């Protein structure tokens, strides 16, 4: 075997080794991506559990239960507390929605829709919050459209678009 043949063989071996390293790196990157997605889900779920856990608090629990049944039954201080709770819950939901974690569990086509249908059906005060305040801080147009459709489905009417950050605009 002369030097040219040996150099060609060395280049082939080097190329095969380089390809093997590239395949290994791609598989490692895929694993890291799956791990980071799982971590985002775990963090979002933990945050949501923390938000939900506040409803068990001796002070806030009764406020939440009254507000969930009828937002207008709360005094201004209680409405502020209830609004903050709803905002935290919707922010967590929005993060999950934007991260693309729709339908990752039990074959549900849309986790956000299933959660919103449950919330707005069981707790009309949450629907009132969404219409008056929540829609204003739902910046993702796809999530807003989904939540608007759930509002319409569960409340048997369209969202009153004249509410912005809790203030009902009137025609001048």
N, C-alpha and C positions, 0 to 999 in steps of 0.2 A: 504494500500500500504506500503510495507516494504522499507527499505533503499536501497536494491539492485535494486528494480524496479524504485525507485525515481532517483537513480544514472543513470540508463539506460536511463530513460526519459530525464534527464538533458543532457546526452551525445548526444542523438538524436536531441534535440533542439539546442544545441551548434553546432553540425555538420551542421544542416540546416542553421543556422545563418552564419556559416563560408562559406558555399556554396553560400549563397546569397551575402555576401560581395565579394567573388571571382568573381561572375557574374557581379556585379556592377563595380569592378575594371577593368575587361576585357572590358566592354562597354566604360568606361572612357578612357582606353588606345586606343581603336579604334577611338574614337572621337578626341583625341589628335593627333593621326596619320593623320587623315583626315585634321585636322586644320593645321598641319605642312606641309603637301603636298600642301594645298591650299596657304599657305604663301610662299612656294618656288616658286610656279607658279606666284603669284602676284609679288614677288620680281623680278623674271626673266623677266616677261613682262614689269615691270616698267623700269628695266635696259635696255631692248631692245628698249623701247620707248625713253629713254634718248639717246641711241646711234643713233637711227633713227632721232631724233630731231636735231642732229648736222648737218644733211644735209640741214637744213633750215637756218643755220648760214650764215650771209652775206659774211664772209671770206671763210669758208670751203664749203659752198653749191656749188659754181661754180666748185671748185676742185673736189668735189664728182661727180657732173654730168659729167664732162669731163672724169674723171677716170673710172666711171661706163660704159661709152660708149667705151672708148679706153684707157686702162691703160698706154700704151706706149706714149700717147699724153701728159702726165704729165712730168714736169721737176723733177729732183731728190728730191727736197724739197717737192713738191706736192705729189710725189709717196710715200714718207715717211708718210705724213699725211693720204693719202688714205689707205695705208697699216695698219696704226694704227686703223683707223675706221673699216676696214674689220676684223682685229684681235679682236677688241672688240665685234663686231657682232657675229663672229664665236665662241668666248669664251662663250658668253651667250647662243648661240645655243647648244654648247657642254654640258653646265651645264644642260640644259633642257633634252637633249638626255640621258645623264648619269643618270639623276634622274628618268628616265622611264616615262616621260610625253608624250610619243608618242600616238597619236590618241585619246587624251582626248577631242577633240573638233570637232563637226560636222561630226563625223564618218570618219575622215581622218585616213587612216592606218598609215601614217608616217608624222608628222608635219615637221620634219627636211627635208624630201624629198620634200614635197610640197613647203616649203620655198626656198630650193636650186634650184628646177626647175624654180620657178618664178624668182629668182635672176639671175641665169645664163642664162636664156632665155632673160630677159629684159635688162640685163646689162652685156655684154660680158667682160667688164673690171673686173667684180667680178670673172668670170671664169678664166681669166688670173691670177688674184691674187691667186686664190685657187691653180692653177697648180704650180705657182712659189714659193709661200710663205705659203699659208694656209694649204696645205697638210702636210707641215713640222711640224706644231703645232697642227695637229689633231691627238691626241695620242690614242683615242679610235679606235681600229681596225674596229669595226662594223660601227662607224660613217664614218671613212675614206672610207670603202668599199661602203657605201651608197653614199657619195659625189663623189667618183670616178665614180660610175655608172651614177649619174646625169650628171657629166661632159661629159661622153661619149655620153649620150643621147642627151644633149643639144648642144654639140660642134661637133658632128658627127666624133669624133676621140677619141682614148684613151688618158689618161693623160700621158704627157711626164715625165717619172719617173726620168729623169736625173737632174731635178731641186731640189735643197735642199737649203732652206732658201734664195732663190733669186739668187743662183749661179748655173749656168748650168755646170754640170760636163761633162768633155769630156774624151773619152777613151784615155788612155796613150799609 
